[in-house]
Amino acid sequence: MRFRTGVVVGAAAGYVLGARAGRARYEQIKHLAGEARKHPAVAQLADQAGGMVDAGRYVAAGALSTGAKALRVVESNAKSE
């Protein structure tokens, strides 16, 4: 499901960025995208994606913090020798 959604989003973005259909088609696509964002299912997916990003940032921050602590221990051990 996520792969399919990614493919659809990627295809849509590629079409918008690469289309040579003119300004009218661009405005139509922009309007349709705005309408899609108002749909409850899309809003729910956006909220879930935001939650996943926040969770990923938390995990990354924890990993970086742990790595920094390990480097401090190695550095202090090297100085004491």
C-alpha positions as CSV (number, residue, x, y, z in Angstrom):
1,M,0.0,0.0,0.0
2,R,2.8,2.5,0.9
3,F,4.7,1.6,-2.2
4,R,1.7,2.1,-4.4
5,T,1.0,5.5,-2.7
6,G,4.6,6.5,-3.2
7,V,4.5,5.6,-6.9
8,V,1.3,7.6,-7.4
9,V,2.7,10.6,-5.5
10,G,6.0,10.3,-7.4
11,A,4.2,10.0,-10.8
12,A,2.0,13.0,-10.0
13,A,5.0,15.1,-8.9
14,G,7.0,14.1,-12.0
15,Y,4.1,15.0,-14.3
16,V,3.6,18.4,-12.7
17,L,7.3,19.2,-12.8
18,G,7.9,17.8,-16.3
19,A,4.6,18.5,-18.0
20,R,4.5,20.8,-21.0
21,A,0.8,21.0,-21.0
22,G,0.8,24.7,-20.3
23,R,-0.3,26.9,-17.5
24,A,-4.0,25.9,-17.6
25,R,-3.2,22.3,-17.0
26,Y,-0.8,23.2,-14.2
27,E,-3.5,25.3,-12.5
28,Q,-6.0,22.4,-12.9
29,I,-3.5,20.0,-11.3
30,K,-2.8,22.4,-8.5
31,H,-6.6,22.8,-7.9
32,L,-7.1,19.1,-7.8
33,A,-4.2,18.6,-5.4
34,G,-5.7,21.2,-3.1
35,E,-9.0,19.5,-3.2
36,A,-7.4,16.1,-2.5
37,R,-5.6,17.6,0.6
38,K,-9.1,18.5,2.0
39,H,-10.2,14.8,1.9
40,P,-10.3,13.2,5.3
41,A,-8.3,10.1,4.2
42,V,-5.5,12.3,2.8
43,A,-5.5,14.4,6.0
44,Q,-5.2,11.2,8.1
45,L,-2.3,10.0,6.0
46,A,-0.6,13.4,6.3
47,D,-1.0,13.2,10.1
48,Q,0.4,9.7,10.2
49,A,3.4,10.8,8.0
50,G,4.1,13.7,10.4
51,G,4.0,11.3,13.3
52,M,6.4,9.0,11.6
53,V,8.8,11.8,10.9
54,D,8.6,12.9,14.5
55,A,9.3,9.3,15.7
56,G,12.2,9.1,13.2
57,R,13.7,12.3,14.6
58,Y,13.4,11.0,18.1
59,V,15.1,7.7,17.2
60,A,17.8,9.6,15.3
61,A,18.4,12.0,18.2
62,G,18.7,9.1,20.6
63,A,21.2,7.3,18.4
64,L,23.3,10.4,17.9
65,S,23.2,11.0,21.7
66,T,24.3,7.5,22.4
67,G,27.1,7.7,19.8
68,A,28.3,11.0,21.2
69,K,28.5,9.4,24.7
70,A,30.4,6.5,23.4
71,L,32.9,8.8,21.7
72,R,33.4,10.7,24.9
73,V,34.1,7.5,26.7
74,V,36.7,6.4,24.1
75,E,38.2,9.9,24.1
76,S,38.5,10.0,27.9
77,N,40.1,6.5,27.9
78,A,42.6,7.6,25.3
79,K,43.6,10.6,27.4
80,S,44.0,8.6,30.6
81,E,46.4,6.1,28.9
